[in-house]
Amino acid sequence: MSNFSQSSEPTEISNEAHKSLKETTIFLAEYAATLEAVGVQTSRIQANTIRIAKSFGYWCNIMMFPKTISITLHDEGREHSYTYVKKTPSMGLNFKINMKLSHLSWEAVDKKLSLSELWKKFNNVISEPRESPWTVLILVSFANACFCRLFDGNYTSMAIVWIATFIGFFVRQQLTKRKWNVLAIFTICSFISTLVGATDFLFIHGGTEDISLGTSMLYLVPGVPLINGVMDIIDHNALNGIARITNATLLIICIALGISITVMILNIDASIFTKVVRPNVVMAAIADGLYAAIAGLGFAVISNPPRKALAYSAFLACVGHGIRYFLMHSPSLMFDQVSASTIAGFSIGLLAIPFAMHLHYPAEGFAFPALLPMVPGLFAYKSVISTINIVRQSTEFTIKNVGDFFHTSTLTILVMFGMVAGCVIPIFVFRRQSFSVTRKRGH
């Protein structure tokens, strides 16, 4: 009997070690999949997950794919391991969850939280209600109206775009609640919003009709997935980065389809574009910055950040867009839009880090919404119009339309890449500070 007891004891220890590994792995997979679902950058997901694993004394290997996450845990002696594959759930962008789950990863280290405590805190975080849909709807409408102003739309265009955004975003909320396919939602909402925007062409003739139409659906542009995708590629997470950019590209195609249906049904000639010259560059840059602040605040609300972060996002949007406008329009500088956007993005990224350290909030949570007012939406719109014209106009205009398409689409890509690359350079240069800002010492 004595020999049997001695031989069974190692087996019991082994079973207990395996059970602990299994339970911890399942939690980490759920944790990492939730972070990916709410739009967290890949490197932060990996850092947070590995941090929690180390708090239990485990080695963690994490493999991230576009729709699944695979996590393998080993004990310190590498004698036991457990692998778990988790499908990424369907959740909307949520910067508040990003912040609080990042806090949780540091709490696991600093307070040596047990697995049951981690589960309790995790469930509390993901069950918190989002911002009121009506608040989001109204703020996004004002944000897109200000976005219209940034593209030189007049007050008539701003009013039309506000109405178009309100109706389109309300439809988006309702269809999302009913779990419609996201590609269908973007196509329908783009069509509805541009239909309202086209009223300036058909009835009102306010003077900036092209801006009314071209900015009426820009609230749909998937700015955060695009920015995350570029950031992932720069950070050597190419698989996830390409997947995110591909998904965002599909959404952009759906937006373009909605515009095309409107233009073709109403037979609108959207080939003439408004050009506004403002003589006082400094005042114009300040005004642009203020409109960008409102746009940045409104677009930030879509991602459900903590309310205290909204003012920081608005300020960064104001500074970034003001800098870009001044660099592009000052007679002594006259930067091209790609270079100006890169410098403005760098300014936003640099300022985001001390703000993040002050608020214990991920730097990209400030920076990404602040970049959105600089998204080259009008270039993308012109690319769509050029594509429509290739189909509608005679062959003698084909070469011109094809050239216009490649010109505007290339500028769209370069401006997007430039402003994101500029923004993430400070985040990567100060990587240790950027990834530790969510640690609350002494709490």
Buried (B, 14 or more C-beta within 10 A) or exposed (E): EEEEEEEEEEEEEEEEBBEBBBBBBBBBBBBBBBBBBBBBBBBBBBBBBBBBBBBBEBBBEBEBBEEBBBBBBBBEEEEBBBBBEBEBEEBEBBBBBBBBBBBBBBBBEBEEBEBEBBBEBBEEBBEEEEBEBEEBBBBBBBBBBBBBBBBBBBEBBBBBBBBBBBBBBBBBBEBBEEEEEBBEBBBBBBBBBBBBBBBBBEEBEBBBBBBBBBBBBBBBBBBBBBBBBBBBBBBEBEBBBBBBBEBBBEBBBBBBBBBBBBBEEBEBEBBEBBEEEEEEBEEBBBBBBBBBBBBBBBBBBBBBBBEEBBBBBBBBBBBBBBBBBBBBBEEEEEBBBBBBBBBBBBBBBBBBBEBBBEBBBBBBBBBBBBBBBBBBBBBBBBBBBBBBBBEBEEEEBEEEBBEBBEBBBEBBBBBBBBBBBBBBBBBBEBEEBBBBBBBEEEE
